Every structure is written in C-alpha cells, then in structure tokens.
C-alpha cells in the first residue's frame, strides 16, 4: 500500500513540476529549469520503482538525482535573486528591502 501511495504521489509531483516547466506564464530561467527537469526525471523513476520490480539502486539513484535537482533549483534562485538585487528590479518574492 505504501509503495502504491509513493508511486501515485511521485506521478502527481512530476505532473505539477512538468506544468511549471512547460507553462509560459512562469519565468524560471534556464538553470532552474534544468534542476526542475532533473527532479521530474527522478520522480518518474521513483514511481516506476514503486509500480514495478526495479532494483533498489534505481530508487537510490533517483533520490540522489532529486536532491541534486533541489540544489540546482536553489542555486538558480540564489543567482536570480542576486541579479535582481544588483539591477534594482523586483524579484519573485517582491521587494524584500521595504519591510
């Protein structure tokens, strides 16, 4: 039961992240998009592991890729925030200096 729930939630999360990557209304930048695509790939592999009999190393490697994607997304947001701060333009989080 837990494996099926993990697979369903992995597919749902991969679908949500796919919408974020494919949506023209969301401007995330190149580096963030690469990190999100790595996260999507790892969630799909995690779902495949849950629904089939893939070896345990597949799940382990998927978890490593997921964490790597999170690091890349965080780095991308840091660089984006730093660039917007330097240019004086508002960021995705609004103008944080007016508080």
Chimera marker file (.cmm) of the C-alpha trace (Angstrom):
<marker_set name="trace">
<marker id="1" x="0.000" y="0.000" z="0.000" r="1" g="1" b="0" radius="0.5"/>
<marker id="2" x="2.801" y="2.392" z="0.887" r="1" g="1" b="0" radius="0.5"/>
<marker id="3" x="4.577" y="1.688" z="-2.405" r="1" g="1" b="0" radius="0.5"/>
<marker id="4" x="1.424" y="2.458" z="-4.384" r="1" g="1" b="0" radius="0.5"/>
<marker id="5" x="0.882" y="5.711" z="-2.475" r="1" g="1" b="0" radius="0.5"/>
<marker id="6" x="4.522" y="6.660" z="-3.091" r="1" g="1" b="0" radius="0.5"/>
<marker id="7" x="4.106" y="5.962" z="-6.801" r="1" g="1" b="0" radius="0.5"/>
<marker id="8" x="0.888" y="7.974" z="-7.091" r="1" g="1" b="0" radius="0.5"/>
<marker id="9" x="2.344" y="10.947" z="-5.213" r="1" g="1" b="0" radius="0.5"/>
<marker id="10" x="5.526" y="10.795" z="-7.321" r="1" g="1" b="0" radius="0.5"/>
<marker id="11" x="3.467" y="10.915" z="-10.517" r="1" g="1" b="0" radius="0.5"/>
<marker id="12" x="1.407" y="13.830" z="-9.140" r="1" g="1" b="0" radius="0.5"/>
<marker id="13" x="4.534" y="15.770" z="-8.153" r="1" g="1" b="0" radius="0.5"/>
<marker id="14" x="6.151" y="15.077" z="-11.539" r="1" g="1" b="0" radius="0.5"/>
<marker id="15" x="2.999" y="16.319" z="-13.267" r="1" g="1" b="0" radius="0.5"/>
<marker id="16" x="2.964" y="19.505" z="-11.202" r="1" g="1" b="0" radius="0.5"/>
<marker id="17" x="6.628" y="20.203" z="-11.914" r="1" g="1" b="0" radius="0.5"/>
<marker id="18" x="6.039" y="19.487" z="-15.614" r="1" g="1" b="0" radius="0.5"/>
<marker id="19" x="3.322" y="22.151" z="-15.604" r="1" g="1" b="0" radius="0.5"/>
<marker id="20" x="5.762" y="24.620" z="-14.017" r="1" g="1" b="0" radius="0.5"/>
<marker id="21" x="8.414" y="23.891" z="-16.653" r="1" g="1" b="0" radius="0.5"/>
<marker id="22" x="6.006" y="23.990" z="-19.616" r="1" g="1" b="0" radius="0.5"/>
<marker id="23" x="3.875" y="26.977" z="-18.548" r="1" g="1" b="0" radius="0.5"/>
<marker id="24" x="4.673" y="30.166" z="-20.474" r="1" g="1" b="0" radius="0.5"/>
<marker id="25" x="3.359" y="32.286" z="-17.578" r="1" g="1" b="0" radius="0.5"/>
<marker id="26" x="6.089" y="31.097" z="-15.200" r="1" g="1" b="0" radius="0.5"/>
<marker id="27" x="9.539" y="32.532" z="-15.942" r="1" g="1" b="0" radius="0.5"/>
<marker id="28" x="12.023" y="30.432" z="-14.014" r="1" g="1" b="0" radius="0.5"/>
<marker id="29" x="15.194" y="30.767" z="-16.083" r="1" g="1" b="0" radius="0.5"/>
<marker id="30" x="17.491" y="28.179" z="-17.609" r="1" g="1" b="0" radius="0.5"/>
<marker id="31" x="19.322" y="26.895" z="-14.544" r="1" g="1" b="0" radius="0.5"/>
<marker id="32" x="16.141" y="26.484" z="-12.536" r="1" g="1" b="0" radius="0.5"/>
<marker id="33" x="14.505" y="24.707" z="-15.495" r="1" g="1" b="0" radius="0.5"/>
<marker id="34" x="17.386" y="22.188" z="-15.629" r="1" g="1" b="0" radius="0.5"/>
<marker id="35" x="17.007" y="21.487" z="-11.909" r="1" g="1" b="0" radius="0.5"/>
<marker id="36" x="13.254" y="21.037" z="-12.271" r="1" g="1" b="0" radius="0.5"/>
<marker id="37" x="13.735" y="18.628" z="-15.188" r="1" g="1" b="0" radius="0.5"/>
<marker id="38" x="16.147" y="16.562" z="-13.083" r="1" g="1" b="0" radius="0.5"/>
<marker id="39" x="13.543" y="16.462" z="-10.329" r="1" g="1" b="0" radius="0.5"/>
<marker id="40" x="10.840" y="15.364" z="-12.804" r="1" g="1" b="0" radius="0.5"/>
<marker id="41" x="13.029" y="12.573" z="-14.144" r="1" g="1" b="0" radius="0.5"/>
<marker id="42" x="13.842" y="11.319" z="-10.649" r="1" g="1" b="0" radius="0.5"/>
<marker id="43" x="10.186" y="11.362" z="-9.590" r="1" g="1" b="0" radius="0.5"/>
<marker id="44" x="9.213" y="9.342" z="-12.678" r="1" g="1" b="0" radius="0.5"/>
<marker id="45" x="11.914" y="6.772" z="-11.894" r="1" g="1" b="0" radius="0.5"/>
<marker id="46" x="10.730" y="6.664" z="-8.278" r="1" g="1" b="0" radius="0.5"/>
<marker id="47" x="7.176" y="5.969" z="-9.473" r="1" g="1" b="0" radius="0.5"/>
<marker id="48" x="8.456" y="3.258" z="-11.814" r="1" g="1" b="0" radius="0.5"/>
<marker id="49" x="10.301" y="1.698" z="-8.877" r="1" g="1" b="0" radius="0.5"/>
<marker id="50" x="7.112" y="1.757" z="-6.818" r="1" g="1" b="0" radius="0.5"/>
<marker id="51" x="4.970" y="0.109" z="-9.505" r="1" g="1" b="0" radius="0.5"/>
<marker id="52" x="7.470" y="-2.489" z="-10.727" r="1" g="1" b="0" radius="0.5"/>
<marker id="53" x="10.370" y="-4.599" z="-9.544" r="1" g="1" b="0" radius="0.5"/>
<marker id="54" x="13.276" y="-2.335" z="-10.453" r="1" g="1" b="0" radius="0.5"/>
<marker id="55" x="16.424" y="-2.893" z="-8.391" r="1" g="1" b="0" radius="0.5"/>
<marker id="56" x="16.880" y="-0.874" z="-5.205" r="1" g="1" b="0" radius="0.5"/>
<marker id="57" x="19.786" y="1.053" z="-6.755" r="1" g="1" b="0" radius="0.5"/>
<marker id="58" x="17.306" y="2.651" z="-9.174" r="1" g="1" b="0" radius="0.5"/>
<marker id="59" x="15.430" y="4.189" z="-6.247" r="1" g="1" b="0" radius="0.5"/>
<marker id="60" x="18.674" y="5.203" z="-4.578" r="1" g="1" b="0" radius="0.5"/>
<marker id="61" x="19.950" y="6.898" z="-7.735" r="1" g="1" b="0" radius="0.5"/>
<marker id="62" x="16.573" y="8.581" z="-8.270" r="1" g="1" b="0" radius="0.5"/>
<marker id="63" x="16.764" y="10.007" z="-4.751" r="1" g="1" b="0" radius="0.5"/>
<marker id="64" x="20.270" y="11.325" z="-5.438" r="1" g="1" b="0" radius="0.5"/>
<marker id="65" x="19.114" y="12.997" z="-8.673" r="1" g="1" b="0" radius="0.5"/>
<marker id="66" x="16.122" y="14.503" z="-6.843" r="1" g="1" b="0" radius="0.5"/>
<marker id="67" x="18.382" y="16.047" z="-4.221" r="1" g="1" b="0" radius="0.5"/>
<marker id="68" x="20.756" y="17.271" z="-6.912" r="1" g="1" b="0" radius="0.5"/>
<marker id="69" x="17.825" y="18.915" z="-8.699" r="1" g="1" b="0" radius="0.5"/>
<marker id="70" x="16.802" y="20.652" z="-5.486" r="1" g="1" b="0" radius="0.5"/>
<marker id="71" x="20.346" y="22.003" z="-5.070" r="1" g="1" b="0" radius="0.5"/>
<marker id="72" x="20.386" y="23.260" z="-8.678" r="1" g="1" b="0" radius="0.5"/>
<marker id="73" x="16.995" y="24.978" z="-8.233" r="1" g="1" b="0" radius="0.5"/>
<marker id="74" x="18.191" y="26.639" z="-5.003" r="1" g="1" b="0" radius="0.5"/>
<marker id="75" x="21.377" y="27.794" z="-6.723" r="1" g="1" b="0" radius="0.5"/>
<marker id="76" x="19.354" y="29.148" z="-9.649" r="1" g="1" b="0" radius="0.5"/>
<marker id="77" x="17.055" y="31.104" z="-7.343" r="1" g="1" b="0" radius="0.5"/>
<marker id="78" x="20.051" y="32.469" z="-5.435" r="1" g="1" b="0" radius="0.5"/>
<marker id="79" x="21.684" y="33.687" z="-8.641" r="1" g="1" b="0" radius="0.5"/>
<marker id="80" x="18.381" y="35.113" z="-9.886" r="1" g="1" b="0" radius="0.5"/>
<marker id="81" x="17.832" y="36.955" z="-6.598" r="1" g="1" b="0" radius="0.5"/>
<marker id="82" x="21.392" y="38.270" z="-6.649" r="1" g="1" b="0" radius="0.5"/>
<marker id="83" x="20.980" y="39.528" z="-10.241" r="1" g="1" b="0" radius="0.5"/>
<marker id="84" x="17.674" y="41.255" z="-9.457" r="1" g="1" b="0" radius="0.5"/>
<marker id="85" x="19.154" y="42.830" z="-6.338" r="1" g="1" b="0" radius="0.5"/>
<marker id="86" x="22.074" y="44.181" z="-8.367" r="1" g="1" b="0" radius="0.5"/>
<marker id="87" x="19.771" y="45.582" z="-11.065" r="1" g="1" b="0" radius="0.5"/>
<marker id="88" x="17.278" y="47.003" z="-8.576" r="1" g="1" b="0" radius="0.5"/>
<marker id="89" x="14.344" y="45.142" z="-10.131" r="1" g="1" b="0" radius="0.5"/>
<marker id="90" x="11.732" y="43.292" z="-8.084" r="1" g="1" b="0" radius="0.5"/>
<marker id="91" x="12.211" y="39.568" z="-7.598" r="1" g="1" b="0" radius="0.5"/>
<marker id="92" x="9.739" y="36.701" z="-7.447" r="1" g="1" b="0" radius="0.5"/>
<marker id="93" x="9.451" y="37.411" z="-3.715" r="1" g="1" b="0" radius="0.5"/>
<marker id="94" x="8.641" y="41.102" z="-4.138" r="1" g="1" b="0" radius="0.5"/>
<marker id="95" x="10.804" y="43.914" z="-2.850" r="1" g="1" b="0" radius="0.5"/>
<marker id="96" x="12.145" y="42.450" z="0.391" r="1" g="1" b="0" radius="0.5"/>
<marker id="97" x="14.002" y="45.617" z="1.392" r="1" g="1" b="0" radius="0.5"/>
<marker id="98" x="10.785" y="47.572" z="2.083" r="1" g="1" b="0" radius="0.5"/>
<marker id="99" x="9.856" y="45.856" z="5.336" r="1" g="1" b="0" radius="0.5"/>
<link id1="1" id2="2" r="1" g="1" b="0" radius="0.2"/>
<link id1="2" id2="3" r="1" g="1" b="0" radius="0.2"/>
<link id1="3" id2="4" r="1" g="1" b="0" radius="0.2"/>
<link id1="4" id2="5" r="1" g="1" b="0" radius="0.2"/>
<link id1="5" id2="6" r="1" g="1" b="0" radius="0.2"/>
<link id1="6" id2="7" r="1" g="1" b="0" radius="0.2"/>
<link id1="7" id2="8" r="1" g="1" b="0" radius="0.2"/>
<link id1="8" id2="9" r="1" g="1" b="0" radius="0.2"/>
<link id1="9" id2="10" r="1" g="1" b="0" radius="0.2"/>
<link id1="10" id2="11" r="1" g="1" b="0" radius="0.2"/>
<link id1="11" id2="12" r="1" g="1" b="0" radius="0.2"/>
<link id1="12" id2="13" r="1" g="1" b="0" radius="0.2"/>
<link id1="13" id2="14" r="1" g="1" b="0" radius="0.2"/>
<link id1="14" id2="15" r="1" g="1" b="0" radius="0.2"/>
<link id1="15" id2="16" r="1" g="1" b="0" radius="0.2"/>
<link id1="16" id2="17" r="1" g="1" b="0" radius="0.2"/>
<link id1="17" id2="18" r="1" g="1" b="0" radius="0.2"/>
<link id1="18" id2="19" r="1" g="1" b="0" radius="0.2"/>
<link id1="19" id2="20" r="1" g="1" b="0" radius="0.2"/>
<link id1="20" id2="21" r="1" g="1" b="0" radius="0.2"/>
<link id1="21" id2="22" r="1" g="1" b="0" radius="0.2"/>
<link id1="22" id2="23" r="1" g="1" b="0" radius="0.2"/>
<link id1="23" id2="24" r="1" g="1" b="0" radius="0.2"/>
<link id1="24" id2="25" r="1" g="1" b="0" radius="0.2"/>
<link id1="25" id2="26" r="1" g="1" b="0" radius="0.2"/>
<link id1="26" id2="27" r="1" g="1" b="0" radius="0.2"/>
<link id1="27" id2="28" r="1" g="1" b="0" radius="0.2"/>
<link id1="28" id2="29" r="1" g="1" b="0" radius="0.2"/>
<link id1="29" id2="30" r="1" g="1" b="0" radius="0.2"/>
<link id1="30" id2="31" r="1" g="1" b="0" radius="0.2"/>
<link id1="31" id2="32" r="1" g="1" b="0" radius="0.2"/>
<link id1="32" id2="33" r="1" g="1" b="0" radius="0.2"/>
<link id1="33" id2="34" r="1" g="1" b="0" radius="0.2"/>
<link id1="34" id2="35" r="1" g="1" b="0" radius="0.2"/>
<link id1="35" id2="36" r="1" g="1" b="0" radius="0.2"/>
<link id1="36" id2="37" r="1" g="1" b="0" radius="0.2"/>
<link id1="37" id2="38" r="1" g="1" b="0" radius="0.2"/>
<link id1="38" id2="39" r="1" g="1" b="0" radius="0.2"/>
<link id1="39" id2="40" r="1" g="1" b="0" radius="0.2"/>
<link id1="40" id2="41" r="1" g="1" b="0" radius="0.2"/>
<link id1="41" id2="42" r="1" g="1" b="0" radius="0.2"/>
<link id1="42" id2="43" r="1" g="1" b="0" radius="0.2"/>
<link id1="43" id2="44" r="1" g="1" b="0" radius="0.2"/>
<link id1="44" id2="45" r="1" g="1" b="0" radius="0.2"/>
<link id1="45" id2="46" r="1" g="1" b="0" radius="0.2"/>
<link id1="46" id2="47" r="1" g="1" b="0" radius="0.2"/>
<link id1="47" id2="48" r="1" g="1" b="0" radius="0.2"/>
<link id1="48" id2="49" r="1" g="1" b="0" radius="0.2"/>
<link id1="49" id2="50" r="1" g="1" b="0" radius="0.2"/>
<link id1="50" id2="51" r="1" g="1" b="0" radius="0.2"/>
<link id1="51" id2="52" r="1" g="1" b="0" radius="0.2"/>
<link id1="52" id2="53" r="1" g="1" b="0" radius="0.2"/>
<link id1="53" id2="54" r="1" g="1" b="0" radius="0.2"/>
<link id1="54" id2="55" r="1" g="1" b="0" radius="0.2"/>
<link id1="55" id2="56" r="1" g="1" b="0" radius="0.2"/>
<link id1="56" id2="57" r="1" g="1" b="0" radius="0.2"/>
<link id1="57" id2="58" r="1" g="1" b="0" radius="0.2"/>
<link id1="58" id2="59" r="1" g="1" b="0" radius="0.2"/>
<link id1="59" id2="60" r="1" g="1" b="0" radius="0.2"/>
<link id1="60" id2="61" r="1" g="1" b="0" radius="0.2"/>
<link id1="61" id2="62" r="1" g="1" b="0" radius="0.2"/>
<link id1="62" id2="63" r="1" g="1" b="0" radius="0.2"/>
<link id1="63" id2="64" r="1" g="1" b="0" radius="0.2"/>
<link id1="64" id2="65" r="1" g="1" b="0" radius="0.2"/>
<link id1="65" id2="66" r="1" g="1" b="0" radius="0.2"/>
<link id1="66" id2="67" r="1" g="1" b="0" radius="0.2"/>
<link id1="67" id2="68" r="1" g="1" b="0" radius="0.2"/>
<link id1="68" id2="69" r="1" g="1" b="0" radius="0.2"/>
<link id1="69" id2="70" r="1" g="1" b="0" radius="0.2"/>
<link id1="70" id2="71" r="1" g="1" b="0" radius="0.2"/>
<link id1="71" id2="72" r="1" g="1" b="0" radius="0.2"/>
<link id1="72" id2="73" r="1" g="1" b="0" radius="0.2"/>
<link id1="73" id2="74" r="1" g="1" b="0" radius="0.2"/>
<link id1="74" id2="75" r="1" g="1" b="0" radius="0.2"/>
<link id1="75" id2="76" r="1" g="1" b="0" radius="0.2"/>
<link id1="76" id2="77" r="1" g="1" b="0" radius="0.2"/>
<link id1="77" id2="78" r="1" g="1" b="0" radius="0.2"/>
<link id1="78" id2="79" r="1" g="1" b="0" radius="0.2"/>
<link id1="79" id2="80" r="1" g="1" b="0" radius="0.2"/>
<link id1="80" id2="81" r="1" g="1" b="0" radius="0.2"/>
<link id1="81" id2="82" r="1" g="1" b="0" radius="0.2"/>
<link id1="82" id2="83" r="1" g="1" b="0" radius="0.2"/>
<link id1="83" id2="84" r="1" g="1" b="0" radius="0.2"/>
<link id1="84" id2="85" r="1" g="1" b="0" radius="0.2"/>
<link id1="85" id2="86" r="1" g="1" b="0" radius="0.2"/>
<link id1="86" id2="87" r="1" g="1" b="0" radius="0.2"/>
<link id1="87" id2="88" r="1" g="1" b="0" radius="0.2"/>
<link id1="88" id2="89" r="1" g="1" b="0" radius="0.2"/>
<link id1="89" id2="90" r="1" g="1" b="0" radius="0.2"/>
<link id1="90" id2="91" r="1" g="1" b="0" radius="0.2"/>
<link id1="91" id2="92" r="1" g="1" b="0" radius="0.2"/>
<link id1="92" id2="93" r="1" g="1" b="0" radius="0.2"/>
<link id1="93" id2="94" r="1" g="1" b="0" radius="0.2"/>
<link id1="94" id2="95" r="1" g="1" b="0" radius="0.2"/>
<link id1="95" id2="96" r="1" g="1" b="0" radius="0.2"/>
<link id1="96" id2="97" r="1" g="1" b="0" radius="0.2"/>
<link id1="97" id2="98" r="1" g="1" b="0" radius="0.2"/>
<link id1="98" id2="99" r="1" g="1" b="0" radius="0.2"/>
</marker_set>
